[in-house]
Amino acid sequence: MDEIGIAVLVGSNIAKYRRRAGLTQEQLAEKIGVTPAFISRVECGKKSMKISTLVSVAQALQASVDALVSESANDGARANIYKLLADVPPAYLESVEAIARLCIEHFEPKQP
């Protein structure tokens, strides 16, 4: 993927996670100390950013950097789950694992 393709991918992912977080471009810009116009240009794929700014965006959106640069929605989701659970206590992780297992069992295709 060339530099323009990467900028478009990252911008699209930032827009997706910003909307999921319920933030406007203005609110995200304020959280990370940039202008709303900068966020707009990034989301349109017209502007790249420094790695440190990308990290700030990820933190503001409670997403992983991997999710913001990933072409695969599944890879991004996995990276976000890992980030969200990185600092939780073991008992909490056990509960999340139990919930995940229930979800997998519930949504597995049923055999005819």
Steps between C-alpha positions, in 0.01 A plus 500: 500500500637842411513806726172643369323168553628483857381857569153416367485177703611667824264793444207270437577297813535813713163625376340163577638481854426870563134444411490187718637708788222753443743784434486778245812601311512809720487297820773262384714794391462662840593178681829465312590866453459544125256692284171357372627574148796269565265218607286562192800480266625184673161331476482586129842345444649834398733532799733262682604541860797437725505172688467688828180664373367162385563364850312797649208439264491131595499586870223759455290246309580216741626300205831339422740646247479160327126549451555842346752370246344159431340408170306219666207582726559171684865582569401844624232361727740245648759770563239717672383215721858432603555870577178529700588197712872570546478644850200326653527263797509121444149444640362749249682322218348168607153654482566649157630163380183329625285757319703457181455123517124539544484735202699261284278208597186704437607630160663184365315370197262224607552161342190379305 
